[in-house]
Amino acid sequence: MTDSVTTGTLRLPPRVHAGFGARAQLLHTLPDGTQRVLAVIDPFLTSSPLWIELQTSLEAHGVRVHVYSDIRPELPVDSLTAAADTAAALGVQAIIAAGGGSALDAAKLVALLVTHGGPLSRFYGENLVPGPVLPVIALPTTAGTGSEVTPVAVVSDPRRHMKVGISSPHLIPAAALVDPELTLAAPASVTAFAGVDALVHAVESFTAADLRSPWNDELPVFTGRNTLTSALALEAAARIHAWLPIAVREPANRRAREEMAIGSLQAGIAFGPTGTHLSHALQYPIGAATGTPHGLGTGLLLPYIVDALRRDPATAERIGVLGDAMGVGADPDAVITALSGLNDAIGVPSSLRALGIEREHLPQIAELALESRRLVGIAPVPAGEELLREILDSAFAGTLALRRTA
């Protein structure tokens, strides 16, 4: 397949280090002269030997570390405002983010609030952050969100019925240290749901619509299909498909953890400029309604999304390229079957009913998903209420049509 798109954009941290031991670069990635940092970390990390080693090393070099670990599920807006007030009062010069996607997103938003003030609601959407934020050094402890290299952070606003995204190139961390050693303690469910979300990132990045924008305009944060990221998305999908079941089954398998860390990073680099689409648009209201992990929802939805999109000939061709990369063949049916089989292998249910969704919820989910215009707009086919309802109906029933025709 020859891709007709020959334009692309990459937005990355100035420094990205990946591999066992990469965390040792932490001191060297802090801005020169840094004396005080806020460490936004998951609560379980505070007593971890790995974190204690890092904190001890920083303090031995004259860097005072203030730990903030009140990372609440779904990141309520008020909790982030409190963290930013703490950081501002301490006069920190940089933020270290260590943890899963919530910790990394929290650090980005604290950096935003410290620099530009609140409320966060004035930044909801794209390209509304007015300038650089406090430097963030990101150390992910899960292989999934890719937040260490992306320009987006997501919060829960009680005034709304789903999560809200803030997207800006200014939110990209100053450095990403992707050390698989930090993921070894992740429970099987976290490994599974974070890992399948990384696969969704790769698939949706590779199947994104062509959203070309004139170079003399302000570029959207997410620019659609991208010649610079397609190969990364394919390699990420191949890695994750091969190694995620092993990482879930054998959590101490260092090779599996390493492959997943790299696959997640590649998927993050791919979707950071490209964007994601329908799995994420639908998951936002589903996650808000059920309180279930983000990756659980996006992973569950992915086979149904691909099943619906494969009716478009151009997208079906791209799905075939994806299948070749994953080693399952170019038939879209084989790709959908492989995605469903992966979900079965790692414990992702096949029906929305398993998440507590009732049939009467489906119309509102579709309606709320359509409010995520940026995500819906990145889908490779026009995605109105009818298509979203069709996907939701299939996912509710747990039935893949496969050979369905338009």
N, C-alpha and C positions, 0 to 999 in steps of 0.2 A: 504494500500500500504506500502510495506517495501522498504525503500530507500537503494540501494546497497552501497551508499557512506558513509563511516564511518570516513572520515577525514574532518578537518575543520580548519579555521583560523578566529580569531577575531582581529580586530585592532580598538581601540576606544580611545577617549580622556581619560586621567587618571581620570577625574571627569565628570560625566554626572548627571545633576539634572533636573527633569521634574515635572511640576505641577504649579498651580497658586501660584505666589509669589516666584518662583525659582530665579527670577532676583535679589533678595536680597542677593544671594550668590556671586554677582559680586566681591565685594571687597575681599572676602576670596579666590577667585580663581586666583587672580593676584599673580605672583611670589613674594616671600618675598623681601621687600626692594624696590618695584616698586615706583618710584616717578614721572615718565612721561609716558603717554600712548597716542597713536594715536587712536581716535575713528573713524572708517570707518563706516559711517551710511547713510542710505537712506535720501535724502533731506527732506522728509515729517516728519522725526522724530525729526529734530533739534528743533522744537518748541513744541514737544509733552510733556505733563506733565509727562509721564512715563520716558522719556529720561532725562528731566530736573531734576527729582527726583534722578535718578541714578548719573548724573554728579555732582549734588550738594553734594550727599553723598560721592562720591569719593574725591572731592576737600576738603570737611570737614575733611577727614582723611589724607590730605597731598599729594594726588595724583593729579598732574596737567594733565588736559585733553585737548588735542588739537583735535578739530573736523575737520574731512575731509568728506565732503558730496557731492563732485563732482563725484557721481556714475553715469556713463553714460550707457545707454542701450547697451547690448551686450559686455560691457567691452573692448573697444578698447585698444590695447597694449600701445599706447602713453600715455593714461590717467593714466595707472597704473605706468608707469615709473615716471611720474610727482609726483604721490602720494608717491612713494618710496623715491624720492629725498627730499620731505618735511619731511618724517619720519626720514630719516637719518640726515638731518640738525638739527632736534629737539632733536636728541639723545634719542628717545623713547625706553623704555625697554619692552614694550608689546603692543599688538594691540587688541582693543575691536572691534568686528564686530557686528553691530546691523542692521538688515534689512532682505530683501529677499535674494534669492540665489546669486544675483549679488553682493550685499554688502559683503556677507560672502566669496565668491570667490575672490573678490577684496582684502579683508583683507589678505587672505592666500597668494596671489601673491605679495602683498606689503611686507609681512613678508619674503617671499622668496628673493625678490630683495634687501631688506635692508641687509639681511644676506650674500647672495652669489653674488650679483651684476647681471647685465644684460649681454646681452639682454635676454628677456624671451624665445626667440626662441631656445636657447640652452638647454632648459628644456622640450621642446615639446615631448610628448610621456610618456613612463613609466620608473620609477626607475632612472631618470637622475638628481634628486636633490641630491647633494653630502652629505648632513648632515642636522641636525636640523635647524629649522628656528626660527625667533622671535616668542615667545608664542602668540597665538591667543585665545581670549575668545569669543565664538560665542553665540549670542542671536538672534535666528531667529524670524522674525515678520510674517512669512508665514508658513503654514503647507504644505510643498511640497518638497523642494529640498533635505533635509537631509544633506546639506553641512556642518552642524555643527558637524557631526561625520564621514565624508568621506575623503578619501585621494586624491580627485581630485578637480581641479578648471579649468574653461573653459574661454577662451578669444576669441576675434575676432581679426584676423590678416588681415589687408587690402590686404596683398600679396596673401592671399588664398581665396577660395570661400566658406569657411564654418568655423564654430568655431573649435578651436583647444584645446585639453585637455592636461593638465599637471598632471600627476598622480604619487604620491609618498607617502609612509607612513609618511614622514616628514611633509606633508601638513595637517595632521590631527590636528585639534585644540587642545590646551592644556586643554580646558574645554568647555562644552556645557551646556548652561542654557536655557532650553526649557520651557518658561512661556506662557501658552495660553493667558494670559492677553495682551501680546504684539501682538496677532493676531486679537483682536477684531475689530480693525480699518480697517482691510483689505477689500477692495471693493469686491463685489460679483464675478467679473470676475477674480480677483487675487486669491480669495479663490478657485474658480472652477478650474482654470488652474494649479495652484500649487498643489491642492489636487489630481487631476487626474494624475499628474506626479508622485506623491508619490505612487499611485496605480500601475502605470507602473513599478516603481522601485520594488515593491513587486512581481508583476507577473513575470517580467523578471529575478529577482533574483531566484525565485522558479523554473523557467523553464530553468535555465542556463545549459550549457553543463558541463560535467565532464572534468575539465582541470587539472587533477592531475599533480603535478610536484615533482620530487625527492626532498626530504627534504634537501639534501646536496647541492642543487643548490640555487641560488638566486631566491626566489619566485617571480612570477609576482605579480603586484599590485592586479590584479583581478584574483582570482584562480578558478572561476567556481563553480559548485555545492558544497554545503557546509553543512555538517550535523549540524553545530552549528547555522546556520541562517535560516534553512527551517521553523522551527516553528514560528520564528519571522515574516517571510515573509507572512505566512498564516494568522497569527493574524492581521498583518497590513492590508492585503487585506480585511479581514472581517470587521475590524473597518471602513476603508475608504469607502467601499461599503455601509455600513449602515448609516454613519454619514455625508458624504460629501454633499449629497443633502440637508440635514437639515441645515448644516453650510452655504450653499449658499443661501437657502431660508430664514433662520432666523439668520442673522449675529450676533445678540446679544445673541444667545443661548449658554450659557457658557458650558453646557455639550457637545454640538456638537464641540465647539472649543477645549475643552479638549481632546475629543476622537480623533479629527483630529491631534492635536499636537503630541499625543502619537503614533498614527498610522504612521504619517510621520517619526517620530523618529525611530520607529521600522523598517520601510522600509529602512531608511538610514543605520541603523546598518546592515541590511541584505545585501544590495547591495554593501556596502563599500568594503568588501572582495570578494564578489561573482562576481559583475559586472552586467551590463545591456547589452542588445543586439540590436535587429533589429529596434525597435521603435526609439531608440536613433541614431543608424547609419543613418537611413533615415531622421530623423528630423534635423540633423545638416545642410545638404545642403538645406532642405526645409526652415528652419528658416532663413538661410543666404539669400535665394532668396526672401523671403516674408516679413522679419522683424516682424514676428508674434511671440507671446510668445512661449517659449520652451514647456511648458506643453500642450498648445493647440495642437501642432503638435503631440507630443508623445501620448496624450490621443486619438486624432482622429485616429491615426494609430493602436492603440492597438487591437481593435476587428479584424482588417484585419490580423495582425500578428498572433494572436491566431487562426484565421480561417485557415491560411496556415499551421501553425505548428501542428494542431491537426491531420493531416494526418499521422504523425509519431506515431505508436502505443504507444511507451514509453512516448512520450510527451503528447499524448491524455490522458494517465492514470494520469499524473501529473496535467493536466488541470482539470480532474475530481476531484482530491483531492482538488484543489483550489476551485472548485465549491461547494463542500461539506462545506468547511470552510466559504465560503461566504453565505451559506444558500440557494443556488439555485439548488442544486443537482449535481450529478456527470456526467451528460450528457454534453459533450463539447458544444453541440448546446445551452444548457441552459446557459452556462458560456458566450458564445459569445453574446447571446441575452441580458444577464444581463449587460455586458460591454457596449453594444450599448445603452441600456436603460438608464444607468447611464449618458452617454454622452448627450443623449437627455434631461435628467432632469436638467443638469447643464449648458447647452448652448454650448456644444462642437459640431461643425458641423460634418456632416457625410461624407463630400466629400472634397477632396483636392482642388476642384474648388472654394470652399468657401474661401480658403486662397489666391486665385489669381494664382494658378498653372495652366498652360496650358498643354495640352497633349504633345506638343513638348518638354516640359521641362523634361518629365519623364526619357528618356534615360540618360541624364546628371546627374539627381538626383541619379539614380542607380549606375552610374559610380563613382560619388563622394562618395556615401555611402560605396562602396567596398574599398575605401581608408582607411576607419576606420577599419583596419584589426582586431584590438583587439575586437571591438564591434561585428563585423560579426562573429568572431571566437568563441564568447561565445554563439551564437545561438545553440540550441540543435540539429539542423539538418544542413547539409552542405548548406551554403547560397551563391549561386553564382548569377550572373546577372539575370539568368532566374527567379529564385525565387523572387528576389527583384522587377523585372519588373511586375511579376504577382501580388504581393502585391500592388504595386503602381497603376497598372491598376484598380484593384478592389477598392482601396481607391479613385481614381479619379472618377470612375463611381458611387461610393457610394453604391456598391452592395456587400453584403456578400453571399458567396456561401453556407456556412453551411455544407450541406451534400455532398459537392464535394469529389470525390475520386481521388486517384492518377492515 
